[in-house]
Amino acid sequence: MNQAIRHTWVVAVALLVLILGSLTYVQFFESGRLQANPWNSRNLLQQFSSDRGPILVDGQQIAYSQPSNDQYDYQRVYRDPQLYAPLTGFYSLLNMTGLEQELNPLLNGSSDQLFYDRITQVLSGNQPRGASVELTIDPQLQKLAYDALGNQKGSIVALNPKTGEILAMVSKPSYDPNAIATHDTARAKQAYESLAQNPNNPLFNRAIGGNLYAPGSVFKLIDTAAALESGKYDPNSVLDNPAELKLPGTNATLPNYRFGGCGARTKVDFSFALEQSCNTPFASIAMDLGQDAIADEAKKFGFGEQLSIPLSVTPSIFPKNLNDAQLAQSAIGQFDVRATPLQIAMMSAAIANNGVQMKPNLIKVVRAPDLTPVSTFKPEQLRTSTSQQTANQIRDWMVNVVDKGIAGAAAVPGVKVAGKTGTAELSAQGLNNAWFTGFAPADNPQIAVAIVVENVDVATGVAMTSPTAKRLFEAVLNK
């Protein structure tokens, strides 16, 4: 009898230990995972019952929470949704993206930066609220850039080269995040899946991610910097400019650019080669300097770097293990070279800023619910991409590209404008990605831009890139 009682007590104690152990494990070790579980309806109720902070541009809310008449207390709303969706992303019952995701602790009020504010709100009996986040975006410039792309796919980025502040960041096609932010889960899922399956990839922020772009001839600015910094070339160097360049180890040739004035000369200087965007001189320079020199220069301008602005930026790519033929093609921004428009804008901005590259940033100020600043933007230097002497020389040649070369449509009367065009071939059907990058005024830069338009013929690309740059420059300079 006593033995049976002992066994019963042993089993009871073991069960008690097991229950207490399980509770302890759940409370102390699994609580975070359970809290983050998307199927945790209690967690969803808590999140959507909080007064999430707004995202603002020039003092106007572009994403904000308003009271809702359902089981959730607040509904997230997006103003000018197509214009800003690639930046804000969305906050929904399904998931979150964009700045809504990257700034979530600030927007929902859980950030350590808001600790004392949370304590104050709890002690005063008020519901905790999130911080407000104001962006560096110029709303007029953003709208101008968005409208300039029309119905074409592409992206435009504008920076202040002296500070790194992002003045405009547009990606097309865009989408309406309100359709995904709805509290109707079925409708939200349907809207998201429709966008995710769209072959035009509207959910991509093409300015900083997606499939990236072959940069075409705008990459020649890096070739030029590498050449001058190597000591093997100087501003007076004479470059061979054949109509075609035999690619080593192949039966193929690399042709010169057909739409400029490259065919007029067999010998050129750097200025003419950039003005007319001649291919063969830069391919020859790359093969002469070698893969490491071009790759190192690309790295100095930011290729290969993972950036947070605070949106996550896909690193731009200069390929490795190239043979000479592949290096020649890479030198003109083809083969497997891939870049974001932000990277190309940063490249121009570094040249504009005497060779110093500033960290790009979207956040102007973060304010606690009582409007006290939590953090404010401070310019941050990323690196010295090239010497001031080299940067200034390339700047002068870029001015010639606009004044005497194929980027004349970017010219602003009475202002020195620096620019470089690019055409990245996509197929034998004659379609290209058309580029422009540059800055103004060249002698006191206030804006640097990168523009890319996808899948267009040469005439359409020319008509859309340089003229758009002119309008962006004028919009900033006329303020």
BAMAR-217018 format. One record per residue (C-alpha): x, y, z. Coordinates in steps of 0.02 Angstrom, whole numbers, plus 50000, padded with zeros to 5 digits. Layout:
N
XYZ/...
! end
This chain:
479
500005000050000/501375012250052/502325008149892/500805012149785/500595028849874/502445032749849/502305029049663/500765040149650/501685054449735/503195052249623/502095053149468/501165068249538/502785077549577/503495073149406/501935079849321/502005095649427/503845098449380/503425095249197/501985107749201/503015121049291/504475117949173/503355119649021/502605135849086/504325142749125/504975137948953/503485146148865/503555161948970/505425164748965/506055156348807/504605155148685/503705171348723/504625181248589/504275168548453/502445166948503/502275185748511/502955187248334/501895173048265/500785180348127/499375168548180/499355175748355/497675184948348/497975192548519/499585200148454/498685206748300/497335214648407/498665223048513/499625229548362/498125236148268/497395243748425/498895255348446/499015273048381/500415270348255/501445285848216/501345294548046/502615295847906/502725313647841/503405323147692/503615341947712/502455341547862/501065332147772/500575314547823/500825301647685/500495286747800/499455288047958/498245278548070/496425283748090/495095276348206/494165261548133/492445254448170/492915236248189/493815224648310/495415234348277/495505252048343/496505259548200/496615258248011/498225262647919/497925274947776/499085280547635/498945297447548/499595299347370/499865280447378/500605277447204/501835291747229/502535285547394/502165266747402/503955261347357/504535271247510/503175268447639/502795250547592/501245244347684/500695239147859/499375225647854/498665210347938/499725199947818/501435207847843/502345224247825/503625231247702/504615246947664/504825260347797/503335253047889/504425237747922/506125246047943/505455259148064/504165248148149/504845249948328/504795268848312/503105269448227/502275257548351/503095265748502/504095250748562/505825257648521/507055260248663/507195278148602/505405280848662/505615272248832/505365287748941/503925293548832/503065276648857/503295277849045/502545295349045/501045289748945/500725274549056/500855284849217/499675297949147/498415284549098/498575287848911/498715274648776/500505272948710/500775280848539/502105279148406/503375291948347/503155302348191/504475301048055/504775315047931/505685311047769/506975321147673/505915319947515/505455335947423/503615333347375/503685344347219/505235335547156/504485318447195/502905322647096/503895329746950/504975314146940/503455302646953/502525311746815/504075312446704/504135293446689/502355293146623/501825275346586/503605269046567/504445257346689/505965264546774/506625274546920/507265291846967/508335296347117/508875313847168/510125317647307/510895332647391/512725328247352/513395338347498/512325329947632/511665313547560/509845318647589/508705309647466/507625322847383/506625311247270/506505292447248/505265286047119/504935268547056/503705263746920/502545254746906/501925257847082/500405251847179/499095256847307/499545250347482/497805254747546/497155239147459/498325228147562/498115238047725/496255233947733/495645224247886/494725212447770/496005198447767/495305190047611/495345206247512/497075210547576/497745193547525/496945194847353/497675212247325/499405206747380/499425190947274/498845200647121/500315212647141/501565198947182/501095189347024/501115204646912/502535202346784/502915221046793/503425218846976/502565234147052/503085228647227/504925231247182/505725247547232/506755248847074/507785263247146/508635251947273/508225233847230/507275222147117/508255214446975/509495229046961/510045236746796/511515235746678/512165253646695/512795255446518/513925270246480/513665279546643/514925266746709/516255275346602/516415288246741/517185274546849/518345269346708/518905287446693/519235289046879/520215272646879/521255278446731/521715295346807/522055288046979/523185274546905/524505286946849/524575278446678/523395291446603/523185310046622/521985323346554/523045325046397/523135306546356/522755301746176/521615286546162/521355274646017/519565275545953/519295261945822/517555258845752/517655241145821/518755232845951/519235214545934/518765205446094/520235194246145/519935175646138/518335177346035/517775180245857/516705194945915/517035213445910/516435227646020/515695241645914/515815259945953/514265269746001/513285272445840/512215287345884/513525300345930/515035307445841/516275293745884/516535289045702/517285306045663/518955302245747/520125287445765/521115296145904/520225305146047/520515312846217/519495309046372/518375324046348/517825318946173/517645300646221/516455305446362/515545318846261/515105306146125/515075290846241/516335281146136/516465262846187/518115256846118/519285268646213/518565263846381/518575245346342/520425246946296/520795256646456/519985243146562/520985229246479/522575239546500/522275243146685/521615225846725/520105219046816/520705223346991/520935241846953/519165243746884/518405233047022/519325242847157/518735259447085/516945253047076/517085247947258/517705265247305/516115272347231/515025260147330/514825244647221/514635229047327/514105238447485/512555234147585/511725250547634/510265255047747/509435271747711/508545264647820/507725254547680/508865240047636/509815243347474/510335228747363/512215229947331/512715234747155/513835222047067/515455222446972/515785204346920/517315194146967/518455182146874/518295190846707/519285186946551/519835201546442/518305200646329/517135201046478/518135215046558/517975225446399/516095223146400/515995226846587/516955243046561/515475250046463/514225244146594/513685228246506/514035209546533/513585205946716/513805223546789/512225228046885/511785243746980/510375252347071/509865269947019/510335275347196/512105268847166/512255278747005/511605294447090/512885291747229/514255290147098/513825307047023/513585314647195/515355309347246/516085317747092/515025333147127/515645333547308/517505334247267/517685315347274/516855313147445/515365301447450/514035305247580/512885292047653/511155293147574/509725294947697/507835296347694/507505301747874/507485320247916/506845319648095/505995307548215/504845315248345/504075307748501/502175309048519/502395325548614/503365331848459/505035331948551/506415327248427/507085309848460/508375310348321/508785322548182/509735320248019/511615322848024/512645321447865/513825306547869/515325303947758/515455286447686/517145287247601/518295296747485/517895288947316/519255298047220/520425312747241/519785330447229/520885333347077/520165318346985/518375322647036/518555340546975/519305334846810/517875322546779/516635336146828/517345347646693/517215333846563/515425330246617/515025348646588/515685346446412/514525331446388/513065343346414/513805358646328/514575350046176/514055331846181/512545320446174/511725326346336/511325343746273/509485342146319/509975342746504/510675360446487/509945374146596/510205391846530/511445401646635/511945386446738/513395374346720/512665356846713/513695340846724/513005324946647/513285307946570/512095297246468/512025278446455/511215265446345/511185247446406/510705235546266/509405222646312/509055212846153/509295211845966/507615220545945/508425237245981/507695239946155/508785247446291/508815254046466/509135272646444/510125282046577/510605299546629/511605304646780/512315321446828/512225336446943/511945355246947/512595368246965/514255360146922/515235373147021/514085372747175/513075356747167/511355356447248/510625341047164/511315324947089/510155313446992/510055296346912/508685292246788/508355275446706/506955270946586/506685252646544/506415244046377/506405258946260/507175262446091/508585275146079/507475289546023/506255287146167/507675285646291/508485301746231/506815310746239/506465305246417/508115305646512/509105321746482/507545332846468/506895325546632/508555329446715/508405347446655/506675349146735/507305341846899/508795353546901/507685368546865/506445363747001/507835363947132/508775379047067/507225389847048/506685387847230/
! end
